[in-house]
């Protein structure tokens, strides 16, 4: 866990003030407020979408291009494996 995450979690807990955390970690209080806000906003996003990761969008042209490349590499691999002499 990175320092930003650790500090943001401690800020959310509220056991110590942001000023105390800033002194301990050597970070400006404004940065801690930003990290805390980012943590809380990110947590809200997780629960709003049900904990699922966003689905990556892939266009058909990219898929066709990748399938073609796989085919080319498979043919080249077969050709090379048949022509290797030991």
C-alpha positions as CSV (number, residue, x, y, z in Angstrom):
1,X,0.0,0.0,0.0
2,X,1.4,3.4,-1.0
3,X,1.9,6.3,1.3
4,X,-1.0,8.2,-0.2
5,X,-3.4,5.4,0.4
6,X,-2.1,4.9,4.0
7,X,-2.4,8.6,4.8
8,X,-5.9,8.9,3.1
9,X,-7.2,5.9,5.1
10,X,-5.9,7.4,8.4
11,X,-7.5,10.7,7.5
12,X,-10.8,8.9,6.8
13,X,-10.6,7.1,10.2
14,X,-10.4,10.5,11.9
15,X,-8.4,9.4,14.8
16,X,-5.9,12.1,14.2
17,X,-6.2,15.5,12.6
18,X,-5.0,16.2,9.1
19,X,-2.4,18.6,10.6
20,X,-1.0,15.7,12.8
21,X,-0.9,13.4,9.8
22,X,0.8,16.1,7.7
23,X,3.6,16.5,10.3
24,X,4.1,12.8,10.7
25,X,4.2,12.0,7.0
26,X,5.8,15.2,5.8
27,X,3.0,16.0,3.4
28,X,1.1,19.3,3.0
29,X,-2.4,19.2,4.5
30,X,-4.0,20.1,1.2
31,X,-2.5,17.0,-0.4
32,X,-4.0,14.9,2.4
33,X,-7.4,16.4,1.8
34,X,-7.1,15.7,-1.9
35,X,-6.1,12.0,-1.2
36,X,-9.0,11.6,1.2
37,X,-11.4,13.0,-1.3
38,X,-10.1,10.7,-4.1
39,X,-10.3,7.7,-1.8
40,X,-13.9,8.5,-0.8
41,X,-14.9,9.3,-4.4
42,X,-13.3,6.0,-5.6
43,X,-15.1,4.0,-2.9
44,X,-18.4,5.5,-3.9
45,X,-17.7,4.4,-7.6
46,X,-17.0,0.9,-6.5
47,X,-20.3,0.5,-4.6
48,X,-22.3,2.3,-7.3
49,X,-21.3,-0.1,-10.0
50,X,-21.6,-3.1,-7.7
51,X,-17.9,-3.8,-7.3
52,X,-17.5,-4.8,-10.9
53,X,-14.6,-3.6,-12.9
54,X,-15.5,-1.6,-16.0
55,X,-15.7,-3.7,-19.2
56,X,-13.1,-2.7,-21.8
57,X,-14.5,-1.7,-25.1
58,X,-12.9,-3.4,-28.1
59,X,-13.8,-2.5,-31.6
60,X,-14.3,-5.2,-34.3
61,X,-11.5,-3.9,-36.5
62,X,-9.0,-4.3,-33.7
63,X,-10.2,-7.9,-33.0
64,X,-10.0,-8.8,-36.8
65,X,-6.5,-7.3,-36.9
66,X,-5.3,-9.2,-33.9
67,X,-6.8,-12.5,-35.2
68,X,-5.0,-12.0,-38.5
69,X,-1.7,-11.4,-36.7
70,X,-2.2,-14.5,-34.6
71,X,-2.8,-16.5,-37.8
72,X,0.4,-15.1,-39.4
73,X,2.4,-16.0,-36.3
74,X,1.0,-19.5,-36.2
75,X,1.9,-20.1,-39.8
76,X,5.4,-18.7,-39.3
77,X,5.8,-20.8,-36.2
78,X,4.7,-24.0,-38.0
79,X,7.0,-23.3,-40.9
80,X,10.0,-22.7,-38.7
81,X,9.3,-25.7,-36.5
82,X,9.2,-28.0,-39.6
83,X,12.4,-26.6,-41.0
84,X,14.6,-26.8,-38.0
85,X,17.3,-29.4,-38.4
86,X,19.0,-30.7,-35.3
